[in-house]
Amino acid sequence: MTFQFKFTKIDDAFLNVKECELEEARLELQGAGYELLELWHSCEKHCYEIWVNSARQEKIRLNINPQKEDDETNPPTDASRSDIVSELVDLWLEMRAIRDHFTEQKTNTEAQYDDDHYLMKRTSTPMERFWQKVRETKDLKDTDPAEWNFIINKEIDESVFAFFELSESDRSSIIH
């Protein structure tokens, strides 16, 4: 770092220096013939220094900017594609581990996961409840047709019967 000082036209000369570069600036000022005149502190922090060159009758104020903790000499670099891919793979593995925690494995050779094997069951939609009722009604009609004909009119379709077996809110959500 090299400083060249020509402050004949400027009354109040100053330099802004980071804390990490303070020692270099002091050496440069000493090399240019300046001597330390004053040290200023406020709230126990080093604020600025005043340097004077007695031969030329010049003063320089050296403002000291505190170095931030996250301020590094090298700027942060962008992530490469391989970094992003490896991060995505890590996230996928973590999500898989979470899924494995809440599911159980089938005992067959394929060992696949189905919605029926979740330990935490999801709530069924009104349409799913409707089709479940249709299946139950068809089973009832197929297993005992005489009972079906006795309880319900034989000309009523099982889907109509299942629809009216649903709650009022499920029926309105299916219609809309």
C-alpha angles and dihedrals in degrees: 000000000000127000125197115196125201105155101153093117097040120075100193108036118186140172126205111220132176118233092247091056096044097100093051091050091050091052091049092050091049090049090052091055100262125138129204110257106168140009116205124202131178124183089356092300125121103245107171146331130222117218125190134198105208094191094058097026092234128145127202125194112213107205111204115211113201113241113240118233093237093044106108130179091239118057115235114269126227119254116261124231092257090053091052093046093049090049091051091049090051091050091048091052092049092049090049090052090051090049091048089052092057098040136060125222123246116244095226124098096261094057093201128161123242133183088248091065099057113120090212104053118214119228116259122239122241090253091054090049089050094053090045089055090048090054092048091049092049090050090051091049093047097045098047114014092170092059090046091053091046097048100032131029108265092229094060113103117234092234091057090048091048091049092056091045089064123092119266093253092051091049093050093048091050092049093048 
